[in-house]
């Protein structure tokens, strides 16, 4: 079963770039909020505009390319609920890399099995994550998983806490450092409608977790229809 098999699009452009001001466009959402993020603490709030999100996604797409990630490569995302998780997903989609999001509460074994199954080349994680006031040692858990995950060539670590974790030389780098090394613009290439977008694994409660593959256009259509008919979304709604 295929969707628009001869179509071309870029999910990242559809989600971000099309909201930016373009020549001849009288109205713009450039300065409108794309992501309104609430952290664990009440005071921990971020308001990211479409323009800011575009810069972040373009920059991280360049970081992925800098580290040799190409179209079709699998990138595992093991992060807490922070805006960088969305940035990483959109950046992967922008260059045609396939992202695999693993829930930030899963164990080292669960993470390792998902990395191994799709032969991920890169892992994106954080020093720690917060859940209900507790600090979860994500990098420590990831390091255990990587002992049995030889396909991972690079680990990008986000400082969610104080950054007091060990980095493996030649493999691990800080997100913040890498974002400073690259250009903040990136021209996205068209992808085929049936190109893979992401892999999401089942919980594994009835056996080995199974990877469900979603494609570019089919998933985008599903999200668009959900927003329209289920959420009844209108401009300005939060």
C-alpha positions in Angstrom: 0.0 0.0 0.0 1.6 3.3 -1.1 0.8 7.0 -0.8 1.5 9.4 -3.7 4.3 7.1 -4.9 5.7 9.6 -7.4 5.3 12.7 -5.1 8.2 14.8 -3.7 8.3 16.8 -0.5 10.3 17.5 2.6 8.6 17.0 6.0 10.9 19.5 7.7 10.1 22.2 5.1 6.4 21.4 5.5 6.6 21.7 9.3 8.9 24.7 9.5 10.0 26.6 6.3 6.6 27.1 4.9 5.7 29.2 8.0 8.5 31.7 7.3 8.1 34.9 5.4 8.6 34.5 1.6 8.8 37.0 -1.2 5.3 38.2 -2.1 3.7 36.8 1.0 1.8 39.5 2.9 1.3 37.6 6.1 3.9 35.6 8.0 4.2 33.3 11.0 7.9 33.9 11.3 7.6 35.4 14.8 4.7 33.2 15.9 5.4 30.6 18.5 6.2 27.2 17.0 7.0 25.4 20.2 5.8 26.4 23.7 7.8 24.3 26.2 7.1 23.8 29.8 9.9 22.1 31.9 9.7 20.3 35.2 9.9 23.6 37.2 7.2 26.2 36.8 9.7 28.9 35.8 11.2 26.6 33.2 9.5 27.9 30.0 10.8 28.3 26.4 8.9 30.1 23.6 10.5 29.2 20.3 9.4 31.0 17.2 9.2 29.5 13.7 12.3 31.6 12.7 14.3 30.3 15.7 13.2 26.8 15.1 14.2 27.0 11.5 17.7 28.2 12.5 18.0 25.3 15.1 16.8 22.6 12.7 19.0 23.9 9.8 22.0 24.0 12.2 21.5 20.5 13.5 20.9 19.2 9.9 24.4 20.5 9.2 25.7 18.8 12.4 24.3 15.5 11.2 26.0 15.9 7.8 29.2 17.0 9.4 29.3 13.6 11.2 28.7 11.6 8.1 24.9 11.0 8.5 23.4 10.5 5.1 19.9 9.8 3.6 18.8 6.3 4.8 21.0 6.2 7.9 19.3 5.4 11.2 19.7 7.9 14.1 18.5 6.9 17.6 17.0 9.6 19.8 17.1 8.8 23.5 16.1 12.1 25.2 13.9 13.7 27.8 10.9 15.9 26.9 12.9 18.9 25.7 12.7 21.0 22.5 15.9 19.6 21.2 14.0 16.2 20.7 11.8 17.9 18.1 14.7 19.7 16.6 16.6 16.4 16.2 13.6 14.7 14.5 13.0 17.6 12.1 16.7 17.7 11.2 16.8 14.0 10.5 13.7 14.4 8.2 15.4 17.3 6.5 18.3 15.2 5.2 16.4 12.0 4.8 17.9 10.2 7.8 15.5 7.8 9.6 15.0 8.6 13.3 14.2 6.0 15.9 12.8 7.6 19.1 13.3 5.5 22.3 11.4 6.5 25.4 13.7 8.3 27.9 12.4 5.9 30.7 13.6 2.7 29.0 16.5 0.6 30.3 19.9 0.1 28.8 18.8 -3.4 27.5 15.7 -1.9 25.8 17.7 0.9 24.3 20.4 -1.5 23.0 17.9 -3.9 21.4 16.3 -1.0 19.5 19.7 0.4 18.3 20.8 -3.1 17.3 17.7 -4.0 15.4 17.8 -1.0 13.0 21.7 -0.7 13.0 21.7 3.0 14.1 24.9 5.0 13.3 24.3 7.8 15.8 22.8 8.2 19.2 21.4 11.6 20.5 21.0 11.7 24.2 21.4 14.0 27.2 23.5 14.0 30.4 20.3 13.6 32.5 16.6 13.9 32.2 14.0 15.0 34.8 10.8 13.0 35.5 8.5 13.9 38.4 11.4 15.7 40.1 13.8 12.8 39.8 17.0 13.0 37.7 17.4 10.1 35.3 21.0 9.4 34.3 20.4 9.0 30.6 24.1 9.2 29.5 25.0 6.5 32.1 22.2 4.3 30.8 23.2 5.0 27.2 26.8 4.0 27.9 25.7 0.6 29.2 23.6 0.1 26.1 26.5 1.1 23.8 28.7 -1.7 25.2 26.6 -4.0 23.0 25.8 -1.6 20.2 28.8 -1.6 17.8 27.0 0.2 15.0 27.0 3.5 16.8 29.8 5.7 15.6 28.9 9.0 17.2 27.0 10.1 20.3 25.7 13.7 20.6 25.0 14.7 24.2 22.8 17.6 25.3 23.4 19.4 28.6 20.0 19.1 30.4 21.8 19.2 33.7 25.3 20.4 34.7 27.0 18.3 32.1 28.9 16.3 34.7 29.2 13.0 32.7 32.0 11.2 31.1 32.6 11.5 27.3 34.3 8.8 25.3 37.0 10.4 23.2 36.4 10.2 19.5 32.8 9.1 19.9 31.0 11.5 22.2 30.5 15.2 21.6 28.4 18.0 23.2 25.4 19.2 21.2 26.2 22.8 22.2 29.8 22.6 20.8 28.7 21.0 17.5 26.0 23.6 16.9 28.7 26.4 17.0 30.8 24.7 14.3 28.2 24.8 11.5 26.4 27.2 9.3 22.9 28.1 10.5 21.3 27.8 7.0 20.5 24.6 5.2 18.7 24.1 1.9 16.5 21.0 2.2 16.4 18.5 -0.7 13.1 17.0 -1.9 12.4 13.5 -0.6 10.2 10.9 -2.2 6.8 10.5 -0.7 7.5 6.8 0.1 11.0 7.4 1.6 11.1 6.2 5.3 10.6 9.0 7.9 11.0 7.1 11.2 10.9 3.7 12.9 8.9 3.4 16.2 9.2 0.2 18.2 6.4 -1.6 20.0 6.7 -2.0 23.7 7.9 -5.6 23.5 5.4 -6.8 26.1 4.4 -9.7 23.9 7.9 -10.6 22.7 10.7 -8.9 20.9 9.9 -5.3 20.1 8.8 -4.8 16.4 9.9 -1.7 14.5 7.0 0.0 12.7 8.2 2.0 9.7 6.4 5.2 8.7 6.9 7.0 5.4 7.2 10.7 4.6 3.9 11.6 2.9 1.7 9.0 4.6 2.6 10.1 8.1 2.4 13.8 7.2 -1.1 13.3 5.9 -2.1 11.4 9.0 -0.9 14.2 11.2 -2.6 16.9 9.1 -5.9 15.1 9.2 -5.6 14.5 12.9 -5.0 18.2 13.5 -7.9 19.1 11.3 -10.6 16.6 12.4 -9.6 15.3 15.8 -8.0 18.4 17.4 -10.1 20.9 15.3 -7.0 23.1 15.2 -7.4 26.8 14.1 -4.6 29.4 13.8 -3.7 30.8 17.2 -4.9 27.8 19.2 -2.4 26.4 21.7 
